[in-house]
Amino acid sequence: MPDSGAPVARGTTIEQRAVTRVGVIGMGRWGRELIRVFARAAEVVVCSNRGDSASIRWLAEAHPGTRHTTDVEAVFANPEIQAVVIATPIATHPELAVAALQSGKHVFVEKPLATSVEGCDSVIDAADRARRQLFVGHTFLYDAGLEHLHDRTRTDPINEMELVWHKFGTFEEPLVWNLLTHEVAITLWLVGSPSGAHIEEARPSQTSLDRLRVTLTFPGDRRISIEIDRTDKSREKTVMATTASGARYRWSQGVLDRLGADTAWRTVHVASTEALAREAQAFLASIVTGKRPLSDGSFGRLVTCVVAEVERRCAPGADQLPSTMRGS
Ligand SMILES: NC(=O)c1ccc[n+]([C@@H]2O[C@H](COP(=O)([O-])OP(=O)(O)OC[C@H]3O[C@@H](n4cnc5c(N)ncnc54)[C@H](OP(=O)(O)O)[C@@H]3O)[C@@H](O)[C@H]2O)c1
């Protein structure tokens, strides 16, 4: 890596437009969101997909100055760009990220970095060899409300936390790799590395796993519960946290509330900038400053270790397996 110093402050505001030109691979539902935020903070020179014509039309209308190609090699070989943003299906992440790093580009790759520790290591090694930044798109680490919770709980640590996510859809990718990665990233950042995982409920619906309840255990009898249901048409995404001193916090969509002594919730922080825009800025800032981002390759690897362990434990009769949580 260019520098192994402290992580770059999130939300850093620097003048990136003049310095960073990017290429984006993947122009699907999420890739378009990334193109939108990177087009504001940098220059999006070229975007790539496999040829879906609706996406190509969207790009021509929304970003007429951005070129299109179906040839990813042409993106890697483009001397105009310093960075590549990858928003393709999960299975393609490690190979595309390694290829981009080997062509000398800094890389923003969507979460998860890979679905195996070996896959993560191949990308981390490529970044180290190329001396380029590797940034994994764990968006919630750049949510200003959660950042506020992180800062408040540095000296008053979280003892218990409940993460609930109900949404309908996104059945194309496995629930654990698509959705659980977010909840695990939030947990690792706010609480630390778990020592064990217990599956409370793992239910199929449209796929083999569409509702999951898991308890992560930590040294000192601390417990985190995660509930994800992608069959529920009600929309809810919340984090409830209780600290060692008994303070209670509630987060949802950038807003952080605290429970008062009178048992009324009071808002203590409202995000003024969307997490995705702050995430794009953090990636661009890491390129300019050479400092490791918060969601670097090692963080992405840790998320993969925990999610892989939960996936293993979802298999029938797997509860007696020894833990491989740390991926060593
Ligand atoms: N951080 C977050 O909050 C968040 C939220 C949602 C999704 N994501 C991540 O974003 C990624 C993309 O999700 P999505 O919902 O946008 O998927 P999607 O709608 O299926 O789009 C995938 C895109 O990748 C292209 N593509 C597929 N295979 C490719 C390959 N082998 N080489 C190059 N391009 C390829 C597709 O091109 P064609 O359309 O031409 O086939 C399409 O443009 C996933 O990794 C997901 O985990 C992150």
The ligand as an ORCA input file, in Angstrom:
! r2SCAN-3c Opt
* xyz 0 1
  N     -22.849     -0.941     -1.331
  C     -24.152     -1.088     -1.470
  O     -24.953     -0.554     -0.694
  C     -24.671     -1.933     -2.611
  C     -26.032     -1.923     -2.935
  C     -26.459     -2.709     -4.012
  C     -25.547     -3.486     -4.717
  N     -24.234     -3.472     -4.353
  C     -23.232     -4.289     -5.094
  O     -23.144     -3.780     -6.414
  C     -22.820     -4.832     -7.316
  C     -23.746     -4.757     -8.538
  O     -25.077     -4.908     -8.138
  P     -26.282     -4.491     -9.121
  O     -27.522     -4.667     -8.331
  O     -25.993     -3.184     -9.750
  O     -26.174     -5.649    -10.236
  P     -26.826     -5.644    -11.695
  O     -27.984     -4.712    -11.746
  O     -26.999     -7.066    -12.058
  O     -25.678     -5.002    -12.633
  C     -24.495     -5.693    -12.917
  C     -23.694     -4.930    -13.968
  O     -22.469     -5.610    -14.197
  C     -22.337     -5.922    -15.596
  N     -21.632     -7.210    -15.671
  C     -22.124     -8.445    -15.373
  N     -21.150     -9.377    -15.480
  C     -20.034     -8.727    -15.880
  C     -18.713     -9.136    -16.177
  N     -18.327    -10.439    -16.098
  N     -17.809     -8.203    -16.573
  C     -18.180     -6.910    -16.661
  N     -19.419     -6.449    -16.381
  C     -20.342     -7.352    -15.994
  C     -23.756     -5.959    -16.134
  O     -23.770     -5.710    -17.528
  P     -25.078     -6.093    -18.428
  O     -26.249     -5.371    -17.778
  O     -24.779     -5.592    -19.793
  O     -25.227     -7.591    -18.321
  C     -24.386     -4.811    -15.331
  O     -24.054     -3.576    -15.914
  C     -22.919     -6.137     -6.520
  O     -21.611     -6.539     -6.207
  C     -23.623     -5.762     -5.236
  O     -23.124     -6.499     -4.119
  C     -23.790     -2.703     -3.331
*
